Amino acid sequence: MGDSSTSKGKCELGETEKIHLEDITPNNWRMGLKVEKSQRAYVSDSTGILARAYAYRENRSRAFMIYADEVPVGMGLYYDIPEWESYDLSQFFIDERYQRHGYGTAAMKQILRELQEDGRYQQVTLCYLEGNRAARCFYERLGFAESDRDEDEIIMKRDIGDCI
């Protein structure tokens, strides 16, 4: 996987990633994407993501499919948290068939770039469940740092301006 570069505050994808995000629609929400069995306790399925997107619709929620070229490889959801002056990357997963191929990293770069272009906030917040070491390592590699804990949830934050 190619390294990304920073250019005038914009996050850019490496040369090999052809990742793009598309809003969830009636035509793409049933793609049958799922994570590995060992990860299912930590990640919502597509129905859970859509329910959360609906619940946070007044906070500009965006549920999206992650595509590599024209192949759906994952899903995600983010929305505004005005009281924290932050975006909440609430849900994110790459289908079990496409994990460990760089799609997760490329997708996160794309998400950060889109949030940076939106410009409402300068920070992204997310959480993962205690015990999910793979998520912790993944997010730390992307510049997220632990900021708080809430029972079994570890909250991490990252400034958007600090591109990967």
N, C-alpha and C positions, 0 to 999 in steps of 0.2 A: 504494500500500500504506500502510495506516495505521500510525502509530507505536504502539509498545506503551508501557505505563506501568508504573511500579514501585509496588507497593502492599504495604507491610508485609513486604518481602522476597520476595514471590511474583512470578514472571514471568507476565504476562498477555498474551494475544494481542490484536492490534489488532482493531477491530470487523469487518473484512472477511474475516479468515481463519477458515475453518471446517475447520481441519486437525485430524485426530486420528490416533493411532497404533493399529494393531491387530496383535497377535501373529501371526506366520506360522503358518498352519494348512495341513492338506492341501487345503483349499478355496481358498486364495488365493496359494500360492507360485508358481504358474505363470501369472502375469499378463502375461508377455511384456514387462516393462519393460526399457528399455535406455537408455544414454546416447548422446550424439552420437559419431560415429565417432572424432573427434579426442580424446575423453575415455576411450575404452575401455582404453587402456594404464594408466590411473590408478585405475580403479574395478573391483571385482569384480562379476560378474554374480550373479544370484539363487542359483545353485548354489554359488558361492564363499562367499557370505554365509552360507548354511545350513551349509556345511562348517565355517566358522570358528565359528559359533554352537555347533555340536556339540562342536568341539574345546575350547571355553571354557565348556561347560555347568556345570562345577563352580565357575565364577566368576560365576554368576547371569547368564549371557548372555541377551540378549533380542534376537531378530531380529524385525523388525516391518515392516509395510507402512505407508506414509504415504498417507492418504486426504484428499482435498479433497471434503467432503461424502461421497458414496458412490463417488467415482471414485478408483481407485488411481493415485497420481502418483509414488511413489518407494518406496524401501526403505532400511533402516538396521539397524545392529547396535551394541549397546553391551554391556559387561560390566565387572565389577570388576577392578581391579588393586590388591589389598590391600597389596602391598609399596610402592606409590607413594601409597597412601591416595587413590586417584582412580578415577573411572570412565574407561573407554577407549571413546570413540566411534570404533569400529573401522571402520565402513563407513557410508556415507551417499551416496545419490544420488537425483536427481530425473530421471524419464524425459525423454528428449529432446523429447517433444511438449509438456511442461509447464514447461520451463525458461524463465527470465526472465519469470515471471508472479508472483513473490513467494512461491511455494510452498516453496522451500528455506529462506528466512528464517523463514517462519511455522512450518515443521516444526522448525527448530532451536530456536526459542523454545519450542515444545511439548516437545521432548526435554529441554531445560534445566529447564523447569518440572517435568516428571515426575521427573527426577533430584533436583531440589531437594526435592520432596515425599518421595522415597525416604529422603533424609537420611543415608545411610551415609557419604558423602564430601562434601567441600566443593569439589571440583575435578574438572574434566573434561579429559582428555588426548586428543589426536588427532594424527594425522600425515598428511602428504600427500607425494607424491613431488616431488622437485626438478624444476622445469620446469613444474609445474602452476600457472601464475600465477592462473588463475581461482579455484582452490581457496584459494590464499594470500589473495587479495583478499577473497573471500567470508568466510573465517574471521576475518580481521582486522577486517572490518566488524562482526562479531558479538562482538568483544572478546577473541578468542584472540590470544596473543602467542607468538612463537617462544621455546622454552626449551632446545632441544638439537637436535643433528643426529646421525644414525646412517647413515653412508654416504649413500645418495640419499634418505633420509627426513628430512623436517623435522618435528620434534615441536613441537606447540603446546599451551598450557595456558590454562585460564580458570577463575576462581573462579565457582562456581554462584551464590553470593549476590549477585554483581554482575549483576543482571538487565539485560536489553537494553531 
